Amino acid sequence: MELRLDVRELEPPVPLERILEALEELPADDWLRVVHSREPYPLYSMLREMDFTWRTKWQSNICVILIWHVGSPPPDSIGKEL
């Protein structure tokens, strides 16, 4: 199941905090879709340490990041548009 989080209107460090909070409660076979106004580079090393996988894609001026647990099947939309 997909959980969605839109952090475009939030000022740093609130987007990172909200993403990490959402990931703490993310069930094993679910994924998080984050809509962001910029690419959150500091998040990526944290995701590696927390055993998450992700894909990032820019759509116009919006950064969309799909995040899921390592070892879980990737979200259905990975092969399609993010």
VENRARA-V82207 format. One record per pair of residues at least 4 apart in sequence whose C-alpha atoms are under 8 Angstrom apart, sorted by the first residue. I is the first residue (numbers start at 1). GAP is how many residues later the second one is. If there is no record, write none. Layout:
# VENRARA-V82207
i = {I;I}
gap = {GAP;GAP}
This chain:
# VENRARA-V82207
i = {1;1;1;2;2;2;2;2;3;3;3;3;4;4;4;4;5;5;5;5;5;6;6;6;7;7;7;7;7;7;8;8;8;8;8;9;10;10;11;12;13;14;15;16;16;16;17;18;19;19;20;21;22;22;23;26;26;26;27;28;28;28;29;29;29;29;30;30;30;31;31;31;31;31;32;32;32;32;33;33;33;33;34;34;34;34;34;35;35;35;35;36;36;36;36;37;37;37;38;38;39;40;41;42;43;44;45;46;47;47;47;47;48;48;51;51;52;52;52;52;53;53;53;53;54;54;54;54;55;55;55;55;56;56;56;56;57;57;57;57;58;58;58;59;59;64;65;66;66;68;68;68;74;76;77;77;78}
gap = {28;29;30;28;29;30;31;73;27;28;29;30;28;29;30;31;14;27;28;29;30;28;29;30;8;11;27;28;29;30;7;27;28;29;30;28;4;5;4;4;4;4;4;4;24;27;4;4;4;15;4;4;4;10;9;4;5;6;4;40;41;44;39;40;43;44;38;39;45;35;36;37;38;44;33;34;35;36;31;32;33;34;29;30;31;32;33;27;28;29;30;26;27;28;29;24;25;26;24;25;24;4;4;4;4;4;4;4;4;5;6;7;4;5;18;19;15;16;17;18;14;15;16;17;11;12;13;14;10;11;12;23;7;8;9;10;6;7;8;25;4;5;6;4;5;18;17;9;16;4;6;7;4;4;4;5;4}
